[in-house]
């Protein structure tokens, strides 16, 4: 008799993938949130998603146009 159904495992992995997807632009990225949600729970990982700040894209330097060129 199995205590864990295959549907439970698939649902857990889908929720972990969702946590990884939403964490892809955070500091630890997709794989960090994916493995974290597998190790703890996707519910607790979703809390970390709200606490963790998004990665800021580096600013590109603006081109300066010289007068008369």
C-alpha positions, 0 to 999 in steps of 0.5 A: 500500500502506497501512502504517496500517490503519483498524482501528489508527486506530480502536483508537488513537482508542478508547484515546484516548477511554478516557484522556480518560474516565478523566481527566475528573475530573483537573486538565486534564479530558477534553479535555486527556487526550484530546488529550494521548493523541492527541499522545503515546500512550494508553499514556503518557497512562495513566501521567500519569493515575496521577500527576495528582491528582484535582480536589477538589470545593469544600466546601459550608458546613454550615448551622448550626441556631440553638436555639429557631428 
